Amino acid sequence: MKNSALDRFIELSKATSRSAIQLILGRDLTASMIRLFLTGTFFTLFWLVLIVAFDFPGQIPFLLLQSLPPLLYPILNIISTFLNPQVLLYLIPVLFGLSVGIILSSRYLADLFELESLWIAIRYLLASFFGWNYPRLKIDRGDVDQLNPTNPIKRIGGPGFIQTHLGFAATSEAIDGTPKVYGLAVDEIDPTQPEVDSSTPTQARSTYFIQGFERLREVVDLRDRLVKVDEIRAVTRDGVLAYARDAQMLFRVYSADKERSLKSPYPFTEESVRRLVYGQPVVEGKTRSPDQALAYVLRHEMIDFIAHYSLEEFLALQPYRSTVKQHAEQGTSVESFQNVHIPRRELTEHFHTEVLRERLRKQGLELVWVGVGTWEIPVSIQEDASGQFGPGHTLMTTWRDHQRVQLYRSPEYLERQRALRYREVTSELLQSWIQTWRYGDLPVEHRSYELLARIFNQLQRMEKRLEIDADSECKPELKHALEHIEGVLEPKILGDDA
């Protein structure tokens, strides 16, 4: 019994000692406050011991009491005692030794972390040991290299405070390698509580304390990001070369089932941020960025998208209506077609597969949309060794002929041709009237009748065309105009000189 009680006492003593040591040498706010308190207490006690040892030196003579105010004498007496040269002679070496220790330690840290300034290391030591002037690092950039280069948190690590701005998150590593994620956290309103009004503003937490030896690993941009690839070279299933120009992919950090709202415009999960930081491969000694990863995915999926189709199937994806409308408005011919437009829906459906969604989720990302500016299919006009054109040239020529037929049959093209012909006929009528008035066969005083006769003939031809066209209708105004002009011209046509 005695041995067991002694063992329990020893274990309790060891546990208490370990707790006390951890409490004093801890890496949190409480430990730094305890160290500051103990240091200040030791320094104050040492100062008081020196004063008592020298029998309170430097006291102001009592005779000066009559010439000083009642409260000023004890204050000056205490100051003169604490700042007496005999006391400072023993106190200054202690302060000097402490300062030299801090400077030497700062020099070591500056060499170890390759700091440009010694003050960065001094500020770090004062914050980590005494809790003085903790550094604050603002996370307002999507790249850790763009943050404040003189901040000790970025160069060395904690302790300190990091402040995450809206749309950004930060990851750090504890002393044991455990990753931590910091981002703008919003306290959601519990709708089950009847006493809480839905209009009550929520509190957002953006400032976090990171402990000592906790190093900043990476900064993640939570906003929607656009990845562009200028050119992607792909081959169809039947071996025809195709180029995708200005391919784009809009993506964001994976947010699971969290919806965007005014309270939380950029939702995310800690797992997705960790995957985004730690799940990227190392390329040429550096971790591949999310933009590079998405560019690789975009290039790979575009090549796979083209490889699923033959050239004929790929061209069939293009709606001829959009092509017709575009070239009808521009007035270009179908023979000049070189670019192919594939609807974004076809590409988006190809990218929104479960396999690709799972692949992106493992990287901490999710796809919003994908698009391509134009698809270009180069066509060689050179014949091969047998004197024949390649399959790409033949298929493209057939497709262009099909587009030409669709163009000629389309309402847009017919309407455009009708408007063009209307302008041409109007111009021809005006030119004929001017020519008749200037260079007619009749004398000048009778040339107006010749002009009316020409107008009458033109209106008659117009009336016959309208009667032939089943879709058109001859308006009564045209018949009235013909009857009126015929009545005016009738005497001259009959040759009556009266």
C-alpha positions as CSV (number, residue, x, y, z in Angstrom):
1,M,0.0,0.0,0.0
2,K,2.8,2.4,0.9
3,N,4.6,1.7,-2.4
4,S,1.5,2.2,-4.4
5,A,0.7,5.4,-2.7
6,L,4.2,6.6,-3.2
7,D,4.1,5.6,-6.9
8,R,0.8,7.6,-7.3
9,F,2.4,10.6,-5.6
10,I,5.5,10.4,-7.9
11,E,3.3,10.1,-11.0
12,L,1.2,13.0,-9.8
13,S,4.3,15.1,-9.2
14,K,5.6,14.3,-12.7
15,A,2.3,15.1,-14.3
16,T,2.2,18.4,-12.4
17,S,5.7,19.2,-13.4
18,R,5.0,18.5,-17.0
19,S,1.8,20.6,-16.9
20,A,3.8,23.5,-15.3
21,I,6.5,23.3,-17.9
22,Q,4.0,23.2,-20.7
23,L,2.2,26.1,-19.2
24,I,5.3,28.2,-19.0
25,L,6.9,27.1,-22.3
26,G,3.7,26.9,-24.2
27,R,3.1,28.5,-27.6
28,D,-0.2,30.1,-27.0
29,L,-1.4,33.5,-25.7
30,T,-1.6,32.3,-22.0
31,A,2.0,31.0,-21.9
32,S,3.4,34.2,-23.3
33,M,1.5,36.2,-20.7
34,I,2.8,33.9,-17.9
35,R,6.4,34.3,-19.2
36,L,6.0,38.1,-19.3
37,F,4.6,38.1,-15.8
38,L,7.4,35.9,-14.4
39,T,10.1,37.9,-16.1
40,G,8.6,41.2,-14.8
41,T,8.2,39.7,-11.3
42,F,11.8,38.4,-11.3
43,F,13.1,41.7,-12.5
44,T,11.1,43.7,-10.0
45,L,12.1,41.4,-7.1
46,F,15.7,41.7,-8.0
47,W,15.4,45.4,-8.1
48,L,13.8,45.5,-4.7
49,V,16.4,43.2,-3.3
50,L,19.1,45.6,-4.5
51,I,17.4,48.5,-2.9
52,V,17.0,46.7,0.4
53,A,20.6,45.4,0.3
54,F,21.9,49.0,-0.1
55,D,19.6,50.2,2.7
56,F,17.4,52.4,0.5
57,P,20.1,54.7,-1.0
58,G,19.4,58.0,-2.6
59,Q,16.6,59.2,-0.2
60,I,15.8,62.9,-0.4
61,P,16.7,64.7,2.9
62,F,13.8,65.3,5.1
63,L,14.5,69.0,5.3
64,L,13.2,69.3,1.7
65,L,9.9,68.1,2.8
66,Q,8.8,71.6,3.8
67,S,9.6,73.0,0.3
68,L,7.8,70.2,-1.6
69,P,4.1,69.5,-2.0
70,P,2.8,66.6,0.2
71,L,2.4,64.1,-2.6
72,L,5.5,65.0,-4.6
73,Y,8.0,64.2,-1.9
74,P,7.2,60.4,-1.7
75,I,7.1,60.1,-5.4
76,L,10.5,61.8,-5.9
77,N,11.9,59.8,-3.0
78,I,10.9,56.5,-4.6
79,I,12.3,57.5,-8.0
80,S,15.6,58.6,-6.5
81,T,15.8,55.3,-4.6
82,F,15.1,53.0,-7.6
83,L,17.4,55.0,-9.9
84,N,20.3,55.4,-7.6
85,P,23.6,54.7,-9.2
86,Q,24.5,52.0,-6.7
87,V,21.3,50.1,-7.7
88,L,21.7,50.7,-11.4
89,L,25.3,49.5,-11.2
90,Y,24.0,46.0,-10.6
91,L,20.8,46.3,-12.6
92,I,22.2,47.5,-15.9
93,P,24.4,44.3,-16.5
94,V,21.2,42.2,-16.2
95,L,19.4,44.3,-18.8
96,F,22.5,44.3,-20.9
97,G,22.9,40.5,-20.8
98,L,19.2,40.1,-21.7
99,S,19.6,42.5,-24.6
100,V,22.7,40.8,-25.9
101,G,20.9,37.4,-25.7
102,I,18.0,38.8,-27.7
103,I,20.3,40.3,-30.3
104,L,22.4,37.1,-30.7
105,S,19.3,35.0,-31.0
106,S,17.9,37.4,-33.6
107,R,21.1,37.2,-35.5
108,Y,20.9,33.4,-35.5
109,L,17.3,33.6,-36.8
110,A,18.2,36.1,-39.4
111,D,20.9,33.8,-40.8
112,L,18.7,30.7,-40.5
113,F,15.7,32.2,-42.3
114,E,17.8,34.5,-44.6
115,L,16.1,37.6,-43.4
116,E,17.0,41.0,-44.9
117,S,16.6,42.9,-41.7
118,L,17.5,42.0,-38.1
119,W,14.4,43.8,-36.8
120,I,12.2,41.1,-38.3
121,A,13.8,38.5,-36.0
122,I,13.8,40.8,-33.0
123,R,10.1,41.5,-33.4
124,Y,9.5,37.8,-33.7
125,L,11.5,37.0,-30.5
126,L,9.7,39.7,-28.5
127,A,6.3,38.4,-29.6
128,S,7.0,34.7,-29.1
129,F,8.7,35.1,-25.7
130,F,7.0,38.1,-24.1
131,G,3.9,38.5,-26.2
132,W,4.9,42.0,-27.1
133,N,3.4,43.5,-30.3
134,Y,2.1,40.4,-31.9
135,P,2.5,40.7,-35.7
136,R,-0.6,40.8,-37.9
137,L,-0.7,39.4,-41.4
138,K,-3.5,40.4,-43.8
139,I,-4.5,37.7,-46.3
140,D,-5.8,39.8,-49.1
141,R,-3.9,38.2,-52.0
142,G,-4.3,34.9,-53.8
143,D,-0.5,34.3,-53.8
144,V,1.6,33.9,-50.7
145,D,4.6,35.5,-52.4
146,Q,2.6,38.7,-52.8
147,L,2.0,39.2,-49.0
148,N,4.0,41.6,-46.9
149,P,7.7,40.3,-47.1
150,T,8.7,42.0,-43.8
151,N,6.0,40.3,-41.7
152,P,7.5,37.7,-39.3
153,I,4.5,35.4,-39.7
154,K,5.3,35.0,-43.4
155,R,9.1,34.7,-43.0
156,I,9.3,32.7,-39.8
157,G,5.9,31.7,-38.6
158,G,3.8,32.2,-35.4
159,P,2.9,33.4,-33.0
160,G,0.8,36.2,-34.3
161,F,-2.6,37.0,-35.9
162,I,-3.7,36.5,-39.4
163,Q,-6.7,38.4,-40.9
164,T,-8.4,36.7,-43.8
165,H,-10.2,39.0,-46.2
166,L,-13.4,38.1,-48.1
167,G,-12.6,35.7,-50.9
168,F,-9.4,34.3,-49.5
169,A,-8.3,31.4,-47.2
170,A,-4.9,30.5,-45.6
171,T,-3.4,27.2,-44.7
172,S,-0.7,26.7,-42.0
173,E,1.2,23.8,-40.5
174,A,1.6,23.2,-36.8
175,I,4.8,22.0,-35.2
176,D,3.7,18.4,-35.7
177,G,2.8,18.9,-39.3
178,T,-1.0,19.1,-38.8
179,P,-2.5,21.4,-41.5
180,K,-4.9,24.1,-40.4
181,V,-7.3,26.1,-42.6
182,Y,-8.3,29.7,-41.8
183,G,-11.0,31.6,-43.7
184,L,-13.8,34.0,-43.2
185,A,-16.3,32.2,-40.9
186,V,-19.9,33.3,-40.6
187,D,-22.0,32.4,-37.6
188,E,-25.2,31.1,-39.1
189,I,-28.6,32.0,-37.6
190,D,-30.4,29.0,-36.2
191,P,-33.9,29.2,-37.7
192,T,-35.3,26.9,-35.0
193,Q,-34.9,29.6,-32.4
194,P,-38.1,31.7,-32.5
195,E,-36.5,34.6,-30.5
196,V,-33.9,35.2,-33.2
197,D,-35.1,37.5,-36.0
198,S,-34.1,36.6,-39.5
199,S,-33.0,40.2,-40.0
200,T,-30.4,40.0,-37.2
201,P,-26.9,40.6,-38.6
202,T,-24.5,37.7,-38.3
203,Q,-21.0,38.0,-36.9
204,A,-18.1,37.1,-39.2
205,R,-14.9,35.9,-37.8
206,S,-11.8,36.8,-39.9
207,T,-9.0,37.2,-37.3
208,Y,-7.2,34.1,-36.0
209,F,-4.3,33.5,-33.7
210,I,-1.6,31.1,-34.8
211,Q,0.7,29.6,-32.2
212,G,4.4,29.5,-32.1
213,F,6.3,27.4,-34.7
214,E,3.1,27.3,-36.8
215,R,4.1,28.3,-40.3
216,L,2.1,29.7,-43.1
217,R,2.0,27.2,-46.0
218,E,-0.2,28.7,-48.7
219,V,-2.9,31.2,-49.6
220,V,-6.0,30.1,-51.6
221,D,-8.2,32.4,-53.7
222,L,-11.8,31.4,-53.1
223,R,-13.2,33.5,-55.9
224,D,-14.2,32.3,-59.4
225,R,-11.1,32.0,-61.5
226,L,-10.8,31.9,-65.3
227,V,-8.2,29.7,-67.0
228,K,-7.3,30.4,-70.6
229,V,-5.4,28.3,-73.1
230,D,-4.6,30.1,-76.4
231,E,-4.3,27.0,-78.5
232,I,-5.1,23.3,-78.1
233,R,-4.1,20.8,-80.9
234,A,-6.4,17.8,-81.2
235,V,-7.1,15.0,-83.8
236,T,-10.5,13.7,-84.7
237,R,-11.3,10.0,-84.7
238,D,-10.6,9.8,-88.4
239,G,-7.2,11.6,-88.1
240,V,-8.1,15.1,-89.1
241,L,-6.3,17.9,-87.3
242,A,-8.3,20.5,-85.4
243,Y,-7.3,23.5,-83.3
244,A,-9.3,25.0,-80.3
245,R,-8.6,28.7,-80.0
246,D,-9.1,30.7,-76.8
247,A,-10.3,27.8,-74.7
248,Q,-11.6,28.9,-71.3
249,M,-12.6,27.2,-68.1
250,L,-14.2,28.9,-65.1
251,F,-13.7,27.1,-61.8
252,R,-13.9,27.7,-58.0
253,V,-12.9,25.9,-54.8
254,Y,-15.1,22.9,-54.1
255,S,-17.9,23.8,-51.7
256,A,-19.8,20.5,-51.5
257,D,-23.5,21.3,-50.9
258,K,-22.9,24.8,-49.6
259,E,-24.8,27.5,-51.5
260,R,-23.6,31.0,-52.1
261,S,-25.4,33.8,-50.3
262,L,-24.9,37.4,-49.2
263,K,-23.7,36.1,-45.8
264,S,-21.3,33.6,-47.3
265,P,-20.5,34.5,-50.9
266,Y,-17.5,32.2,-51.2
267,P,-18.3,28.9,-49.4
268,F,-15.6,26.3,-49.1
269,T,-14.7,23.2,-47.2
270,E,-11.5,22.7,-45.2
271,E,-10.9,19.4,-47.0
272,S,-11.1,21.0,-50.4
273,V,-8.6,23.7,-49.4
274,R,-6.2,21.1,-48.1
275,R,-6.5,19.1,-51.3
276,L,-5.9,22.2,-53.3
277,V,-2.7,22.9,-51.4
278,Y,-1.3,19.4,-50.8
279,G,-2.8,17.5,-53.7
280,Q,-0.9,19.2,-56.5
281,P,2.1,17.4,-58.1
282,V,5.6,19.0,-58.0
283,V,6.8,20.2,-61.4
284,E,10.4,21.3,-61.9
285,G,10.9,21.7,-58.2
286,K,7.8,23.7,-57.6
287,T,4.2,22.8,-56.7
288,R,1.9,23.1,-59.7
289,S,-0.6,26.0,-59.2
290,P,-4.3,25.4,-59.6
291,D,-4.3,27.4,-62.8
292,Q,-1.7,25.1,-64.3
293,A,-3.7,22.1,-63.1
294,L,-6.8,23.4,-64.7
295,A,-5.0,24.2,-67.9
296,Y,-3.8,20.6,-68.0
297,V,-7.3,19.3,-67.4
298,L,-8.8,21.6,-70.0
299,R,-6.2,20.6,-72.6
300,H,-6.7,16.9,-71.9
301,E,-10.5,17.0,-72.0
302,M,-10.6,19.0,-75.2
303,I,-8.3,16.5,-76.9
304,D,-10.5,13.7,-75.5
305,F,-13.7,15.6,-76.7
306,I,-12.4,15.8,-80.3
307,A,-11.1,12.2,-80.3
308,H,-14.7,10.9,-79.7
309,Y,-16.0,12.3,-83.0
310,S,-15.1,11.9,-86.6
311,L,-14.8,15.1,-88.7
312,E,-18.3,14.6,-90.1
313,E,-19.8,14.1,-86.6
314,F,-17.9,17.0,-85.3
315,L,-19.1,19.3,-88.0
316,A,-22.6,18.1,-87.5
317,L,-22.5,19.6,-84.0
318,Q,-22.4,23.1,-85.4
319,P,-25.9,24.7,-85.9
320,Y,-26.0,26.1,-89.4
321,R,-28.5,28.8,-88.3
322,S,-25.8,30.6,-86.4
323,T,-23.3,30.3,-89.2
324,V,-25.9,31.5,-91.7
325,K,-26.9,34.5,-89.6
326,Q,-23.3,35.4,-88.9
327,H,-22.2,35.3,-92.6
328,A,-25.4,36.8,-93.8
329,E,-24.9,39.9,-91.6
330,Q,-21.2,40.2,-92.6
331,G,-21.9,39.6,-96.2
332,T,-19.2,36.9,-96.6
333,S,-19.5,33.8,-98.7
334,V,-19.6,30.3,-97.4
335,E,-16.4,29.4,-99.1
336,S,-14.5,31.6,-96.6
337,F,-15.6,29.4,-93.6
338,Q,-12.6,28.3,-91.6
339,N,-13.8,28.5,-88.1
340,V,-16.3,26.2,-86.5
341,H,-18.5,27.1,-83.6
342,I,-19.6,24.4,-81.2
343,P,-22.4,25.3,-78.7
344,R,-21.1,25.6,-75.2
345,R,-23.8,23.2,-74.0
346,E,-22.2,20.3,-75.9
347,L,-18.8,21.1,-74.3
348,T,-20.3,21.7,-70.8
349,E,-22.1,18.3,-70.9
350,H,-18.9,16.6,-71.9
351,F,-17.1,18.2,-68.9
352,H,-19.8,17.7,-66.4
353,T,-19.4,14.0,-66.2
354,E,-19.2,12.2,-62.9
355,V,-15.7,11.0,-63.6
356,L,-14.3,14.5,-64.3
357,R,-16.3,15.9,-61.4
358,E,-14.7,13.4,-59.0
359,R,-11.3,14.1,-60.5
360,L,-11.6,17.8,-59.9
361,R,-13.1,17.2,-56.4
362,K,-9.9,15.3,-55.5
363,Q,-8.0,18.4,-56.4
364,G,-10.3,20.6,-54.3
365,L,-12.0,22.2,-57.4
366,E,-15.3,22.3,-59.1
367,L,-16.1,23.4,-62.7
368,V,-18.5,26.2,-63.4
369,W,-18.5,26.4,-67.2
370,V,-16.2,25.8,-70.1
371,G,-16.1,27.3,-73.6
372,V,-14.0,27.7,-76.7
373,G,-13.7,30.8,-78.8
374,T,-13.4,29.0,-82.2
375,W,-12.5,25.6,-83.6
376,E,-10.2,25.8,-86.6
377,I,-9.8,23.0,-89.0
378,P,-6.8,23.6,-91.4
379,V,-7.5,22.3,-94.9
380,S,-4.6,21.6,-97.2
381,I,-5.2,22.3,-100.9
382,Q,-2.2,20.3,-102.0
383,E,-2.7,16.9,-103.6
384,D,-1.1,13.8,-102.3
385,A,1.2,11.4,-104.2
386,S,-1.8,9.8,-106.0
387,G,-3.1,13.1,-107.3
388,Q,-6.1,13.2,-104.9
389,F,-7.0,15.4,-102.0
390,G,-6.9,14.1,-98.5
391,P,-10.1,13.1,-96.5
392,G,-10.0,16.3,-94.5
393,H,-10.2,18.5,-97.7
394,T,-13.0,16.3,-99.1
395,L,-15.1,16.4,-95.9
396,M,-14.6,20.1,-95.4
397,T,-15.6,20.8,-99.0
398,T,-18.8,18.6,-98.6
399,W,-19.6,20.4,-95.4
400,R,-19.2,23.8,-97.0
401,D,-21.5,22.8,-99.9
402,H,-24.1,21.7,-97.4
403,Q,-23.7,25.0,-95.5
404,R,-24.1,26.9,-98.8
405,V,-27.3,25.1,-99.6
406,Q,-28.7,25.8,-96.1
407,L,-27.6,29.4,-96.6
408,Y,-29.5,29.9,-99.8
409,R,-32.6,28.3,-98.4
410,S,-32.6,30.2,-95.1
411,P,-35.1,33.0,-94.4
412,E,-32.3,35.3,-93.3
413,Y,-30.5,35.0,-96.6
414,L,-33.7,35.4,-98.6
415,E,-34.6,38.5,-96.7
416,R,-31.2,39.9,-97.2
417,Q,-31.3,39.2,-100.9
418,R,-34.8,40.7,-101.1
419,A,-33.6,43.9,-99.4
420,L,-30.6,44.1,-101.6
421,R,-32.7,43.7,-104.7
422,Y,-35.1,46.3,-103.5
423,R,-32.2,48.8,-103.2
424,E,-30.9,47.9,-106.6
425,V,-34.4,48.3,-108.3
426,T,-34.9,51.6,-106.5
427,S,-31.6,52.8,-107.8
428,E,-32.4,51.6,-111.3
429,L,-35.7,53.4,-111.3
430,L,-34.2,56.7,-110.2
431,Q,-31.5,56.4,-112.8
432,S,-34.0,55.7,-115.6
433,W,-36.1,58.6,-114.6
434,I,-33.1,60.9,-114.6
435,Q,-32.0,59.6,-118.0
436,T,-35.5,60.1,-119.5
437,W,-35.8,63.7,-118.2
438,R,-32.3,64.6,-119.4
439,Y,-32.0,62.7,-122.7
440,G,-35.6,61.9,-123.7
441,D,-36.9,61.6,-127.3
442,L,-39.6,64.3,-127.0
443,P,-38.9,68.0,-126.8
444,V,-38.3,69.5,-123.4
445,E,-41.8,71.0,-123.1
446,H,-43.4,67.5,-123.6
447,R,-40.8,65.4,-121.8
448,S,-42.9,65.2,-118.6
449,Y,-45.3,63.1,-120.6
450,E,-42.5,60.8,-121.7
451,L,-41.4,60.4,-118.0
452,L,-45.0,59.6,-117.0
453,A,-45.2,57.0,-119.8
454,R,-42.0,55.3,-118.5
455,I,-43.4,55.3,-114.9
456,F,-46.7,53.9,-116.2
457,N,-44.9,51.0,-118.0
458,Q,-42.8,50.2,-114.9
459,L,-45.9,50.2,-112.7
460,Q,-47.6,47.8,-115.1
461,R,-44.7,45.4,-115.0
462,M,-44.9,45.6,-111.2
463,E,-48.6,44.8,-111.3
464,K,-48.0,41.7,-113.4
465,R,-45.3,40.4,-111.1
466,L,-47.6,40.8,-108.1
467,E,-50.4,38.9,-110.0
468,I,-48.0,36.0,-110.8
469,D,-46.6,35.8,-107.2
470,A,-49.1,33.8,-105.2
471,D,-47.7,35.1,-101.9
472,S,-48.1,38.8,-102.9
473,E,-51.2,40.9,-103.3
474,C,-51.7,43.8,-105.6
475,K,-52.9,46.8,-103.5
476,P,-55.8,49.0,-104.7
477,E,-53.6,52.1,-104.5
478,L,-51.4,50.7,-107.3
479,K,-54.5,50.2,-109.6
480,H,-55.8,53.7,-108.9
481,A,-52.4,55.2,-109.7
482,L,-52.3,53.3,-113.0
483,E,-55.8,54.5,-114.0
484,H,-54.9,58.1,-113.1
485,I,-51.6,58.1,-115.1
486,E,-53.4,56.4,-118.0
487,G,-56.0,59.1,-118.0
488,V,-53.4,61.8,-118.1
489,L,-51.4,60.2,-120.9
490,E,-54.4,59.1,-123.0
491,P,-54.7,62.2,-125.2
492,K,-51.0,62.2,-126.0
493,I,-50.9,58.5,-126.7
494,L,-53.8,58.9,-129.2
495,G,-51.9,61.7,-130.9
496,D,-54.7,64.3,-130.4
497,D,-53.3,67.9,-131.0
498,A,-56.4,69.6,-129.5
